[in-house]
């Protein structure tokens, strides 16, 4: 009952975040007028703002935040570390390097999501191939390989920034910091989330057992090797889609699962949907604040998530010690 009420509260928070993301801006839209725009075939300026600008952006923010939070919850089980993060395995570095290369050579913007996904897939394949010990996916080896691959991508990103024409630097920097102003359609990230969450929930019992230790999980019938591979692939794909959609947005995947566990325990039947709702709500609210904080200019949403996430990460790190 307690977790059911908590999920309902998180759902209400997510809905409130979406309403705020659509209603708040340089042209504020009152709730009554917003409801009328959503329910009628209105061709007013406010309707164009809602349907063409704010609603797609809010849905994209929710889908990206939910995907990052779900990936973070899975990676924390994979690494058996509550401070694990979706970007720790180098997937985001591959996506960022591919997009910066496209910006550097002047490829069309429409190519960027596909290229980002290709770069993330290359990074995922490298880490997966080098992180195994024989046929077993070794956690320590996986983590070290991810750190090394991420460092290599960071070097390539630094090179791209150093040789980029000055006119293209702002767009490249905004992508690296995480930006939703030029995000494509929300449906790829929403589809990935709609498929990834039920798939992860199907293995919630196995995830609970794996947190108790690999040996205990194996004795209770869990195929731990196959489960680890599945966790890595699913979390990497979710991260790749999120990065290809909105750039590098940090700390959502770290903070949301940890806050859900603090609120209601570590049962993944509750942690996974709770993380999706909280991660989506947090990113929608952060993006709304990024739009209005220094209006008419817009901040990269990754800046706000980092400003909130860094002190919270330090607090959680000190608490775990």
Secondary structure, 3 states (H helix, E strand, C coil): CHHHHHHHHHHHHHHHHHHHHHHCCCCCCCHHHHHHHHHCCCCCHHHHHHHHHHHHHHHHHHHHHHHHHHHHHHHHHHCCCCCCCCCCCCHHHHHHHHHHHHHHHCCCHHHHHHHHHHHHHHHHHHHHHHCEECCEECHHHHHHHHHHHHHHHHHHHHHHHHHCCHHHHHHHHHHHHCCCCCCCCCHHHHHHHHHHHHHHHCCHHHHHHHHCCHHHHHHCCCCHHHHHHHHHHHHHHHHHHHHHHHCCCCCHHHHHHHHHHHHHCCCHHHHHHHHHHHHHHHHHHHHHHHHHCCCCCCCCHHHHHHHHHHHHHHHHHHHHC
